[in-house]
């Protein structure tokens, strides 16, 4: 199917992060380094979880490995093009490429939201029902929950792209961002899309808010349960869940702001977009590995095996 048959616009012009030539050169170096570290950091977590039998059989680390896999995709759907565009005077993207960016953003983003809820449920069972943990969070259950997160992400994304790709684009083709984001692209259609835009963006907002509320409920129940069982339990539970809470805050904060106020003129939207598409996948490996003794030990073992092999 030729996507361009649906539109007179064959390409879009991205405004990027800034117009200053000096800043663009600095950003090229800065974001190139961030991207390489992000991909390598998350890839190391995936390889470590797969290669260590103890981690691979643990529900928590199995889910963490899947989160890192999604973070690689989240960091890669737009960042490489953004980096290349820093050295280009014209920041162009084809109509098909623009739709692909929207698809992968909502596919991976939706899947990651649901996966974070799954990880919160895993912590709830581990802390509140420790004797039943391995029974409840069996490998079959974990695989099923991961597949559900992917299916929800896919259905959510298809519902967004199916409407967007069929809109008529015959006028302005400038997107005020460094990638094609749904609220910015649908405003370029040459017909009134206000109601359709509200419906489409409500879909994203509903998914974000639903997952965020489920996460809040999960962690609240964890803290209340542990507090009732033992003195000083709150601090212990916070220590166990702090990495998850930090990641949830970093990921959902910008998403909720952008999709709760999709038609705002705030230039801060670009900064928030950079945060959840680049810095969140960059920070996740640091948050999980620096605060996780088992992960650090397994990484050292993996490194020692690699050195010994060579």
C-alpha positions as CSV (number, residue, x, y, z in Angstrom):
1,X,0.0,0.0,0.0
2,X,1.4,3.3,-1.1
3,X,0.9,5.7,1.8
4,X,1.5,8.8,-0.4
5,X,-1.7,8.0,-2.4
6,X,-3.7,9.4,0.6
7,X,-2.0,12.7,0.6
8,X,-0.7,15.5,-1.6
9,X,2.2,16.0,0.9
10,X,5.0,13.6,0.1
11,X,7.3,14.8,2.9
12,X,7.4,16.8,6.1
13,X,9.9,19.4,7.3
14,X,11.1,18.9,10.9
15,X,12.1,22.1,12.8
16,X,14.4,20.1,15.0
17,X,15.5,21.2,18.5
18,X,17.0,24.5,17.7
19,X,18.2,26.8,14.8
20,X,21.6,27.8,16.2
21,X,24.5,26.2,14.1
22,X,26.8,26.2,17.2
23,X,24.2,24.5,19.3
24,X,23.4,21.9,16.6
25,X,27.1,20.9,16.4
26,X,27.2,20.6,20.2
27,X,24.0,18.6,20.2
28,X,25.3,16.3,17.5
29,X,28.2,15.3,19.7
30,X,26.2,15.2,22.9
31,X,23.3,13.2,21.7
32,X,25.5,10.8,19.7
33,X,27.3,9.9,22.9
34,X,24.0,9.6,24.8
35,X,22.5,7.4,22.1
36,X,25.5,5.0,22.0
37,X,25.6,4.7,25.8
38,X,21.8,4.2,25.9
39,X,21.9,1.3,23.4
40,X,25.0,-0.3,24.9
41,X,23.7,0.0,28.5
42,X,20.3,-1.5,27.7
43,X,21.9,-4.2,25.5
44,X,24.2,-5.2,28.3
45,X,21.2,-5.7,30.6
46,X,19.5,-7.8,28.0
47,X,22.6,-10.0,27.4
48,X,23.3,-10.2,31.2
49,X,19.7,-11.4,31.9
50,X,19.8,-14.0,29.1
51,X,23.3,-15.3,29.9
52,X,22.8,-15.7,33.7
53,X,20.5,-18.6,34.5
54,X,19.7,-17.2,37.9
55,X,18.6,-13.8,36.5
56,X,16.8,-15.4,33.5
57,X,14.7,-17.6,35.8
58,X,13.8,-14.7,38.0
59,X,10.5,-12.9,37.1
60,X,11.8,-9.5,38.1
61,X,14.9,-9.7,35.9
62,X,13.0,-11.3,33.0
63,X,10.7,-8.3,33.0
64,X,13.7,-6.0,33.4
65,X,15.3,-7.5,30.3
66,X,12.2,-6.9,28.3
67,X,12.0,-3.3,29.5
68,X,15.6,-2.8,28.3
69,X,14.7,-4.3,25.0
70,X,11.8,-1.9,24.6
71,X,14.1,1.0,25.7
72,X,16.5,0.2,22.8
73,X,13.6,0.6,20.4
74,X,12.2,3.7,22.2
75,X,15.6,5.4,21.9
76,X,16.0,4.4,18.2
77,X,12.8,5.3,16.5
78,X,13.7,9.0,16.1
79,X,17.1,9.7,17.8
80,X,19.4,8.5,14.9
81,X,17.6,10.8,12.4
82,X,17.6,13.7,14.9
83,X,21.4,13.3,15.2
84,X,21.9,13.1,11.5
85,X,19.7,16.2,11.0
86,X,21.9,18.3,13.3
87,X,24.4,18.3,10.4
88,X,21.7,19.0,7.7
89,X,20.3,22.3,6.7
90,X,17.0,20.7,5.5
91,X,15.4,18.3,8.0
92,X,13.1,16.3,5.8
93,X,11.2,13.1,6.5
94,X,9.0,11.2,4.0
95,X,5.3,10.8,4.5
96,X,5.8,7.0,5.1
97,X,8.8,7.7,7.5
98,X,6.6,10.1,9.4
99,X,3.8,7.6,9.8
100,X,6.4,5.0,10.8
101,X,7.7,7.2,13.6
102,X,4.2,7.7,15.0
103,X,3.6,3.9,14.8
104,X,6.8,2.9,16.6
105,X,6.4,5.6,19.2
106,X,2.9,4.5,20.2
107,X,3.7,0.8,19.8
108,X,6.8,0.8,22.0
109,X,5.5,3.5,24.3
110,X,2.2,1.7,24.9
111,X,3.9,-1.6,25.4
112,X,6.3,-0.1,27.9
113,X,3.5,1.5,29.9
114,X,1.8,-1.8,30.3
115,X,5.1,-3.6,31.1
116,X,5.8,-1.1,33.9
117,X,2.4,-2.0,35.4
118,X,3.4,-5.6,35.1
119,X,6.6,-4.9,37.0
120,X,4.7,-3.1,39.7
121,X,2.4,-6.1,40.1
122,X,5.6,-8.3,40.3
123,X,6.9,-6.2,43.2
124,X,3.5,-6.3,44.9
125,X,3.4,-10.1,44.8
126,X,7.1,-10.3,45.9
127,X,6.6,-8.0,48.9
128,X,3.0,-8.7,49.9
129,X,2.7,-12.4,49.1
130,X,6.3,-13.7,49.2
131,X,5.4,-17.4,49.9
132,X,3.3,-17.5,46.7
133,X,5.7,-15.4,44.5
134,X,7.2,-18.1,42.3
135,X,3.8,-19.7,41.9
136,X,1.9,-16.5,40.9
137,X,4.8,-15.1,38.8
138,X,5.6,-18.3,36.9
139,X,7.5,-18.2,33.7
140,X,4.2,-18.9,31.7
141,X,2.6,-16.0,33.5
142,X,5.5,-13.6,32.9
143,X,5.6,-14.5,29.2
144,X,1.9,-14.0,28.9
145,X,2.0,-10.6,30.6
146,X,4.8,-9.5,28.3
147,X,2.9,-10.6,25.2
148,X,-0.2,-8.8,26.5
149,X,1.9,-5.6,26.8
150,X,3.1,-6.0,23.2
151,X,-0.5,-6.7,21.9
152,X,-1.9,-3.6,23.8
153,X,0.9,-1.5,22.4
154,X,0.3,-2.7,18.9
155,X,-3.5,-2.3,19.0
156,X,-3.1,1.2,20.5
157,X,-0.6,2.2,17.8
158,X,-2.6,0.8,14.9
159,X,-5.6,2.8,16.1
160,X,-3.6,6.0,16.0
161,X,-1.9,5.4,12.6
162,X,-5.1,4.2,10.8
163,X,-6.8,7.5,11.3
164,X,-3.7,9.7,10.8
165,X,-2.6,8.1,7.5
166,X,-6.0,8.6,5.9
167,X,-6.2,12.4,6.7
168,X,-5.7,14.7,3.7
169,X,-2.4,16.6,3.9
170,X,-2.4,19.3,1.2
171,X,-1.1,22.4,2.9
172,X,1.5,23.2,5.5
173,X,4.0,20.4,6.1
174,X,6.2,21.8,8.8
175,X,6.4,19.8,12.1
176,X,7.6,21.9,15.1
177,X,9.7,19.1,16.6
178,X,12.6,16.7,15.9
179,X,10.2,13.8,15.1
180,X,6.6,13.3,13.9
181,X,4.5,13.4,17.0
182,X,0.8,12.8,16.7
183,X,-0.6,16.1,18.1
184,X,1.7,18.1,15.8
185,X,1.0,16.1,12.6
186,X,-2.8,15.9,12.7
187,X,-2.9,19.7,13.0
188,X,-1.4,19.9,9.5
189,X,-4.3,18.1,7.8
190,X,-6.3,20.3,5.5
191,X,-9.7,19.6,7.2
192,X,-11.1,20.2,10.7
193,X,-9.5,17.6,12.9
194,X,-10.3,19.0,16.3
195,X,-12.9,16.3,17.3
196,X,-10.8,13.5,15.7
197,X,-7.7,14.9,17.4
198,X,-9.4,14.9,20.8
199,X,-10.6,11.3,20.3
200,X,-7.1,10.1,19.1
201,X,-5.2,11.9,21.8
202,X,-7.7,10.8,24.4
203,X,-6.7,7.3,23.5
204,X,-3.1,8.0,24.4
205,X,-4.1,10.0,27.5
206,X,-6.5,7.3,28.6
207,X,-3.8,4.6,28.3
208,X,-1.2,6.8,30.1
209,X,-3.5,7.8,32.9
210,X,-4.9,4.2,33.4
211,X,-1.4,2.7,33.6
212,X,-0.2,5.5,35.9
213,X,-3.2,5.1,38.3
214,X,-2.7,1.4,38.4
215,X,1.0,2.0,39.3
216,X,0.0,4.4,42.0
217,X,-2.5,2.0,43.5
218,X,0.1,-0.9,43.3
219,X,2.8,1.0,45.2
220,X,0.4,2.5,47.7
221,X,-0.9,-1.0,48.5
222,X,2.7,-2.2,48.9
223,X,3.6,0.5,51.3
224,X,0.4,0.1,53.4
225,X,0.7,-3.7,53.5
226,X,4.4,-3.6,54.6
227,X,3.7,-0.8,57.1
228,X,1.0,-2.9,58.8
229,X,3.2,-6.0,59.0
230,X,6.5,-4.6,60.5
231,X,8.0,-1.5,62.0
232,X,10.3,0.2,59.7
233,X,8.7,-1.6,56.8
234,X,8.0,1.5,54.8
235,X,11.7,2.3,54.3
236,X,12.4,-1.3,53.4
237,X,9.7,-1.3,50.8
238,X,10.7,2.1,49.4
239,X,14.3,0.8,49.1
240,X,13.0,-2.2,47.1
241,X,10.7,-0.3,44.9
242,X,12.6,3.0,44.6
243,X,14.1,2.1,41.2
244,X,10.7,1.3,39.8
245,X,9.1,4.5,41.2
246,X,11.9,6.6,39.7
247,X,11.5,5.1,36.2
248,X,7.7,5.4,36.4
249,X,8.0,9.1,37.3
250,X,10.5,9.8,34.5
251,X,8.5,8.0,31.9
252,X,4.9,9.0,32.7
253,X,5.5,12.6,33.8
254,X,6.3,14.0,30.3
255,X,3.8,11.7,28.5
256,X,0.9,12.8,30.6
257,X,1.8,16.4,30.3
258,X,2.0,16.3,26.5
259,X,-1.2,14.3,26.0
260,X,-3.2,16.1,28.6
261,X,-2.5,19.4,27.0
262,X,-1.9,18.4,23.3
263,X,-2.8,21.7,21.7
264,X,-0.8,23.9,23.9
265,X,1.9,26.3,22.5
266,X,4.4,25.5,25.2
267,X,8.0,25.2,23.8
268,X,8.6,23.0,26.8
269,X,7.0,20.1,24.8
270,X,10.2,19.7,22.9
271,X,12.2,19.3,26.1
272,X,9.7,16.8,27.5
273,X,9.8,14.8,24.2
274,X,13.6,14.6,24.4
275,X,13.2,13.5,28.0
276,X,10.9,10.5,27.5
277,X,12.3,9.4,24.1
278,X,16.0,9.8,24.9
279,X,16.9,10.4,28.5
280,X,14.4,7.9,30.1
281,X,15.9,5.0,28.1
282,X,19.4,6.4,28.9
283,X,18.7,6.6,32.7
284,X,16.9,3.3,33.1
285,X,20.1,1.1,32.9
286,X,21.8,3.4,35.4
287,X,18.9,3.4,37.8
288,X,18.5,-0.4,37.8
289,X,22.1,-1.4,37.8
290,X,23.6,1.1,40.2
291,X,21.0,0.2,42.9
292,X,21.0,-3.5,42.2
293,X,23.6,-5.7,43.7
294,X,22.7,-8.9,41.8
295,X,22.8,-7.2,38.5
296,X,26.2,-5.7,39.2
297,X,27.6,-9.1,40.2
298,X,26.2,-10.8,37.1
299,X,27.7,-8.1,34.9
300,X,31.1,-8.7,36.5
301,X,30.7,-12.4,35.9
302,X,29.8,-11.8,32.2
303,X,32.8,-9.5,31.8
304,X,35.2,-11.9,33.4
305,X,33.9,-14.7,31.2
306,X,34.4,-12.5,28.2
307,X,38.0,-11.6,29.2
308,X,38.8,-15.2,30.0
309,X,37.4,-16.3,26.6
310,X,39.7,-13.9,24.8
